[in-house]
């Protein structure tokens, strides 16, 4: 089972969050059929997103969306995480695989490429989403998360992320986030830096000792204190549903939906987040209201009876036409 734990060190001046995501990342690999390189990239992003959600979010209804927009062959990574322990995500080109680097490690940096990291905080059901972004440092994921926290949040952080595969399966995966709070003393930061330099690879450590022992090793000499009596279970959890699949089909015109019924006997909807496939029967498709308004120029859906919409009168359609909705 994948899980997350939290703690403090140096008299509460250093925040510590760690997660073992081995089973979670293995499920993501199986769901998306990712190559070794894509698995490492997605696994690091999933683990890092869970860690950041416990720093950037305050409410269990809030969500954190992470987008790695790089020019590498991977095409990008998108994840979604929350304080409930659920995380989901995917890569644009899951089968892309590269030769390992000279040191034998998977070449995630080249697969991601150069670009930007964008993080969006959605404070449901109140407030507008808040977005901030930074340029990618290396595409290796951990360094990019650390740079985001330093630039966007003004918090000095060390981020360790790792995914290790054996015989094509995920054997170890996880992450650690250590943050220096404003009252951290220089002596504590100096000791933490020394501990980090001596630590080595996260997945190697996970293979020999527990996650708790890893945190004790990283915080050696600083009085580590575990704050979570019971570890928080974390899992690959998508929020797709049959209703959301039906909502997606609703964006097709009534004529296109009728063609689905006549030519295929229904419609298959695939969730890009989790790769789950759902089959919609003709009766379900026919239940979609035909009372709708579409753009006369490009056929973009403007309004459908019973469906919430953010489009308003006098806004512009994607084709540039002025939108006019019913009273």
Buried (B, 14 or more C-beta within 10 A) or exposed (E): EBBBBBBBBBEEBBBBBBBBBBBBBBBBBBBBEBBBBBBBBBBBBBBBBBBBBBBBBEEEBBBBBBBBBBEBBBBBBBBBBBBBBBBBBBBBBBEBBBEEEEEEBBBBBBBBBBBBBBBBBBBEEEEEEEEBBBEBBBBBBBBBBBBBBEEBBEBBBBBBBBBBBEEEEBBBBBBBBBBBEEEBEEEBBEBBEEBBEEBEEBBEBBEEEEBBEBBBBBBBEBEBEBEBEEBBEBBBBBEBEEEEBBBBBBBBBBEEBBEBBEEEEBBEBEBEBBBBEBEBEBEBBEEBEEEBBBBEEEEBBBBBEEBEEEBEEEEEBEEEBEBEEEE
